[in-house]
Amino acid sequence: MADDERKHMRAEVLRTRFAAGTVLDAAGTLVIRRMVAGDAPLLAAAFADMGKPLAQYAGYWRENVDGARVTIVAVDAGVVVGYANIIWNSGYPPFNRDGVPEINDMNTVTVRRQQGIGTRMIGAAEAIVRACGGMVIGIGVGITPDYGIAQRLYPKLGYVSDGMGVFDDPWGGATYATKRLA
Ligand SMILES: CC(C)(COP(=O)(O)OP(=O)(O)OC[C@H]1O[C@@H](n2cnc3c(N)ncnc32)[C@H](O)[C@@H]1OP(=O)(O)O)[C@@H](O)C(=O)NCCC(=O)NCCS
């Protein structure tokens, strides 16, 4: 499929099946859904301890509107507890070259980690990429202990290292892995 055709199909699938606010998964009081405009300040408040400014989440919303990004938000009983992003044009050169969509900037609030929320957000991201015709999805993880939960989780969910070693970034370097969806 040509690049333009793929982009057109993706835009159609996102518009018709995954519009803003679409519920992707639900279990008890936990809902995993696509971002809506009003989430930006809620995300900034929920993750204030990470020092991420409102402008970052407002930017995410703009990129959801223009099609560059899909932001997935986890909400428990009305409270934001996590988020993850799919970016279609990865900043990691091998993914960018091969057109591999990347799960990027994923976080669960500290007190709700290791309760299955991240696993559900990754499942939702995979479902969206698959529905958009993606055969492979990628993810990166920092190499420092700050990312320890993610370092353990991703291989268990089927993400296999791309074997390229450490990619230098401003946060101390990251490794990348992919999972086949088809
Ligand atoms: C990485 C991160 C997004 C994962 O989200 P999460 O909600 O903690 O993920 P999950 O709960 O689905 O899985 C994490 C672990 O909890 C375990 N778990 C899931 N449900 C559980 C439950 N009910 N009881 C006990 N353990 C559980 C998972 O099996 C996994 O365990 P493991 O250590 O054996 O691999 C989150 O931990 C986080 O924000 N970390 C800091 C920032 C970060 O590293 N972001 C990723 C950057 S790439």
The ligand as an ORCA input file, in Angstrom:
! r2SCAN-3c Opt
* xyz 0 1
  C       5.498      1.671     32.854
  C       4.084      2.002     33.312
  C       3.422      2.957     32.324
  C       3.303      0.668     33.320
  O       2.004      0.919     33.790
  P       1.365      0.049     34.972
  O      -0.018      0.511     35.103
  O       2.259      0.082     36.143
  O       1.430     -1.411     34.257
  P       0.765     -2.798     34.734
  O       0.199     -2.663     36.085
  O      -0.103     -3.272     33.651
  O       2.025     -3.745     34.754
  C       3.145     -3.511     35.602
  C       3.404     -4.706     36.474
  O       2.320     -4.881     37.372
  C       1.881     -6.237     37.313
  N       0.455     -6.252     37.643
  C      -0.575     -5.956     36.849
  N      -1.745     -6.099     37.507
  C      -1.420     -6.466     38.751
  C      -2.176     -6.745     39.912
  N      -3.511     -6.655     39.903
  N      -1.512     -7.091     41.023
  C      -0.180     -7.174     41.043
  N       0.608     -6.920     39.965
  C      -0.026     -6.571     38.849
  C       2.198     -6.633     35.890
  O       2.235     -8.038     35.732
  C       3.535     -6.033     35.770
  O       4.382     -6.772     36.622
  P       5.803     -7.302     36.370
  O       6.669     -6.493     37.276
  O       5.712     -8.704     36.766
  O       6.108     -7.071     34.912
  C       4.037      2.638     34.737
  O       4.547      1.738     35.646
  C       4.792      3.957     34.837
  O       4.206      5.006     34.650
  N       6.099      3.889     35.144
  C       6.939      5.080     35.229
  C       7.110      5.789     33.918
  C       7.561      4.856     32.811
  O       8.464      4.047     32.954
  N       6.898      4.997     31.668
  C       7.188      4.204     30.519
  C       8.161      4.888     29.707
  S       8.570      3.862     28.329
*
